[in-house]
Amino acid sequence: MNKPRQADWTGKDQGEGLQSSEDAKFYALSTRFKPFSNENETLVVQFSVKHKQGVDCGGGYVKLFPDTMNQEDMHSELEYYIMFGPDICGFGNNKVQVILHYQGKYHENKTIKCRINKDTHLYTLIIHPSATYEVKIDNKQKPRKWDEQLQIEDGEDKKPEDWEDFEYIPDPEAEKPDDWNEAMDGEWEGPLIPNVKYKGKWKPRIIDNSKYQGEWIHPEIDNPEYKPDPNICHYYNISVLGLDLWQVKSGSIFDNFLLTNDEEFAEEVGNMTWGTRKVYQALKSKIGLLLKQ
């Protein structure tokens, strides 16, 4: 097992995080606290992660364990209560894992897509006392605009001046017959031949869509056969928060871990930590573009 190393942030005010540092490794790191229960209370699990390396296969999630968990023998087979966060393996398999332990089994959500760019993102899981939960990414539950196009036409691409638009062209060697009568036969038009310079209908080149957010999954409806259990999602001795994951390409940075029963407080903390960093990164990017001009 490898412990993530301290991340190197640009700028003294950027704080510190935990960064995976070796490729193709399992990572295990945890912290213990006084056991608590979320019975009859809201439970909020929140943290930020930045896949600085452009992860193509690897986990970016956290786990909550019971107080019986042995931190010295941490591995992927240990029983846990909750697993939450982004999990990426290949382009088409990127989702936010929400796995809840209930009656000896793990129940998995399969419909929430995660972000796959190199920006820092804030992931928030809110489990309500009513045995329901919601997931927010970057302090937003629902996107105002959702772009499902993986690639788009390049709006700056222009058709070359010598581009041949016609698949067939008049035969330049054809001659009008001597007995052609335009009054009776109409205007003479020579036969068409294939245009050897024709490359097909011109289209702008295709580029990656920088606004692509993944496939939008339509909200599901209530299951009429569902039978509520008031004890589902209630855990009575939560005591360890840990990173237990595998990464093919290292470099992910984890930060701003928070466990609380206050949704508003979690949102405020997210805005003060991840939100501040987001503004900093946006300004840094704009300054870089201005310097290149």
C-alpha positions in Angstrom: 0.0 0.0 0.0 1.2 3.5 -0.8 0.3 6.6 1.3 -0.4 9.7 -0.8 2.2 12.4 -0.4 1.7 16.0 0.4 0.7 17.9 -2.8 2.7 20.9 -4.1 0.3 23.8 -4.7 1.2 26.8 -6.7 1.0 29.9 -4.4 1.3 30.0 -0.7 -2.4 30.6 -0.2 -3.4 27.5 -2.0 -3.3 25.2 1.0 -2.2 21.5 1.0 -3.8 18.3 -0.2 -3.0 14.6 -0.4 -1.6 13.6 -3.8 -1.1 10.1 -5.2 2.5 9.9 -6.4 3.2 6.5 -8.1 1.5 5.0 -11.1 -0.3 1.6 -11.0 -0.5 1.5 -7.2 -3.1 0.8 -4.5 -3.5 3.7 -2.0 -4.6 3.3 1.6 -4.8 6.1 4.1 -7.2 6.8 6.9 -8.0 8.9 10.0 -9.9 7.9 13.1 -12.3 10.0 15.2 -14.8 9.6 18.0 -17.6 7.2 16.9 -20.9 8.8 16.0 -24.3 7.9 14.6 -26.4 9.5 11.9 -29.6 8.0 13.3 -32.4 10.6 12.9 -29.8 13.1 11.6 -28.5 14.3 8.3 -25.1 13.1 7.3 -23.0 15.1 4.9 -19.8 13.7 3.4 -17.8 16.3 1.4 -14.4 16.6 -0.2 -12.6 18.0 -3.3 -10.5 16.1 -5.8 -8.4 17.4 -8.7 -7.2 14.8 -11.3 -4.2 16.9 -12.2 -2.7 14.1 -14.3 -5.9 13.6 -16.4 -6.8 10.2 -14.9 -7.9 7.5 -17.4 -8.5 4.7 -14.9 -8.6 5.2 -11.2 -10.6 5.9 -8.1 -11.2 9.3 -6.5 -13.6 8.3 -3.7 -13.6 8.1 0.1 -15.0 5.4 2.4 -16.5 5.6 5.9 -15.8 2.7 8.2 -17.1 1.4 11.5 -15.0 1.7 14.7 -14.0 -2.0 14.4 -11.9 -1.2 11.3 -8.2 -2.0 11.7 -6.2 0.9 10.2 -3.0 -1.1 10.2 -4.5 -3.7 7.9 -6.4 -1.5 5.5 -7.3 -3.1 2.2 -10.1 -3.2 -0.3 -11.9 -6.2 1.2 -12.6 -4.5 4.5 -16.2 -3.9 5.3 -17.3 -0.3 5.0 -20.5 1.7 5.5 -20.3 4.2 2.7 -18.2 4.7 -0.5 -18.6 8.0 -2.2 -16.8 9.9 -5.0 -15.7 9.8 -8.6 -14.6 6.5 -10.2 -13.1 6.5 -13.7 -12.1 3.6 -15.9 -12.1 4.3 -19.6 -13.9 7.1 -21.3 -17.4 5.6 -21.2 -17.2 4.4 -17.6 -17.0 7.5 -15.4 -19.5 7.9 -12.5 -19.9 9.1 -9.0 -19.9 6.1 -6.8 -22.6 6.0 -4.0 -22.4 2.6 -2.4 -24.3 2.0 0.9 -23.9 -1.0 3.1 -27.3 -2.4 4.2 -28.1 -5.8 5.7 -24.8 -7.3 4.7 -24.9 -6.2 1.1 -23.6 -3.2 -0.9 -26.1 -1.2 -2.8 -24.7 0.8 -5.7 -26.0 3.9 -7.6 -25.3 3.7 -11.4 -26.7 6.8 -12.9 -24.6 9.8 -11.8 -21.8 10.9 -14.1 -18.6 12.5 -12.7 -16.4 15.2 -14.1 -13.5 14.0 -16.2 -11.4 17.1 -16.7 -8.3 18.4 -14.8 -10.1 21.0 -12.7 -10.7 20.7 -8.9 -14.3 19.5 -8.2 -16.2 19.4 -5.0 -18.3 16.3 -4.3 -21.0 16.3 -1.7 -23.2 13.4 -0.5 -26.2 14.3 1.7 -28.0 11.4 3.4 -31.3 12.4 5.0 -33.0 10.8 8.0 -35.8 9.9 5.7 -33.6 7.3 4.1 -33.0 9.4 0.9 -29.9 10.9 -0.4 -28.7 13.5 -2.9 -25.4 14.2 -4.6 -24.0 17.6 -5.4 -21.1 18.4 -7.7 -19.5 21.8 -7.3 -22.3 22.8 -4.9 -24.9 22.2 -7.6 -27.5 19.5 -7.6 -28.8 20.1 -11.1 -26.8 21.7 -14.0 -28.4 24.7 -15.6 -27.0 23.7 -18.9 -25.8 20.2 -19.9 -23.7 19.6 -22.9 -23.7 16.0 -24.1 -21.7 16.5 -27.3 -18.3 14.9 -26.9 -17.0 16.6 -30.1 -18.1 19.6 -32.0 -17.3 21.4 -35.3 -14.5 23.9 -35.1 -16.2 27.2 -35.6 -12.9 28.8 -36.7 -12.2 26.3 -39.5 -12.7 27.7 -43.0 -13.2 26.0 -46.3 -10.1 26.1 -48.5 -10.4 28.3 -51.6 -9.5 25.5 -53.9 -12.0 23.0 -52.5 -14.0 21.3 -55.2 -17.7 21.3 -54.3 -19.0 19.2 -57.2 -18.8 15.4 -57.4 -19.4 15.5 -61.2 -18.3 18.2 -63.7 -18.9 18.8 -67.4 -16.6 16.8 -69.7 -14.2 19.5 -71.0 -13.4 17.3 -74.1 -17.1 16.9 -75.1 -18.2 18.8 -78.2 -21.7 19.9 -79.2 -23.0 17.7 -82.1 -23.1 19.4 -85.4 -26.8 18.7 -85.8 -27.8 20.1 -82.4 -30.7 22.5 -82.9 -31.0 24.8 -79.8 -34.5 26.0 -81.0 -35.7 22.5 -80.9 -33.4 20.7 -78.5 -32.7 23.5 -76.0 -29.4 24.7 -74.8 -26.7 22.1 -75.2 -25.1 20.7 -72.0 -22.2 18.4 -72.2 -22.1 15.1 -70.4 -20.9 15.0 -66.8 -17.9 13.0 -65.7 -16.5 12.2 -62.2 -14.5 15.1 -60.7 -11.1 13.6 -59.8 -10.5 16.5 -57.4 -13.7 16.0 -55.5 -13.1 15.1 -51.8 -16.6 15.0 -50.6 -18.8 17.7 -49.1 -16.7 20.1 -47.1 -17.3 20.1 -43.4 -15.5 21.9 -40.6 -13.0 19.7 -38.7 -14.2 18.0 -35.5 -12.6 19.0 -32.2 -13.1 18.0 -28.6 -15.9 19.9 -26.9 -14.4 21.7 -24.0 -17.9 22.0 -22.4 -18.7 18.3 -22.6 -20.1 17.0 -19.3 -20.8 13.4 -20.1 -24.1 11.7 -21.0 -27.1 13.2 -19.2 -29.0 10.5 -17.3 -32.7 11.2 -17.1 -34.1 11.3 -13.5 -35.8 8.1 -12.4 -39.3 7.8 -11.1 -40.5 6.2 -7.8 -40.7 2.5 -7.7 -44.3 1.5 -6.9 -43.1 -1.8 -5.3 -40.7 0.0 -2.9 -41.1 -0.7 0.8 -39.4 1.8 3.0 -37.2 0.7 5.8 -36.7 3.5 8.5 -33.3 2.0 9.4 -31.7 2.1 6.0 -28.7 4.4 5.8 -28.5 4.6 9.6 -25.0 3.8 10.9 -24.3 3.7 14.6 -20.5 3.7 15.0 -19.0 5.7 12.1 -15.4 6.2 13.2 -12.9 6.1 10.3 -12.6 8.1 7.0 -10.3 6.7 4.5 -8.9 6.7 1.0 -8.8 3.1 -0.3 -8.3 3.2 -4.1 -6.4 2.1 -7.1 -4.9 4.4 -9.8 -3.2 3.6 -13.1 -1.9 7.1 -13.5 -1.1 9.0 -10.3 -1.4 12.7 -9.5 -4.9 13.1 -8.0 -5.1 15.7 -5.2 -7.6 15.2 -2.4 -8.5 18.1 0.0 -11.2 19.7 2.1 -12.6 16.6 3.8 -15.7 17.3 5.8 -18.2 15.3 7.8 -21.1 17.2 9.3 -24.9 17.1 9.9 -25.4 20.7 8.6 -26.1 21.0 4.8 -25.8 24.8 4.9 -22.5 24.7 6.7 -21.1 22.2 4.2 -22.1 24.5 1.3 -20.5 27.5 3.0 -17.3 25.5 3.7 -17.3 24.4 0.0 -17.6 27.9 -1.2 -14.8 29.1 1.1 -12.4 26.3 0.1 -13.1 24.8 -3.3 -14.9 28.0 -4.4 -12.0 30.3 -3.6 -9.6 27.9 -5.3 -11.8 27.8 -8.4 -11.8 31.6 -8.7 -8.0 31.6 -8.3 -7.5 29.0 -11.0 -9.9 30.8 -13.3 -7.9 34.1 -12.8 -4.6 32.3 -13.3 -5.9 30.8 -16.6 -7.0 34.2 -17.9 -3.7 35.8 -17.0 -1.9 33.1 -18.8 -4.0 33.7 -21.9 -3.4 37.4 -21.8 0.4 36.9 -21.5 0.4 34.7 -24.6 -1.3 37.5 -26.7 
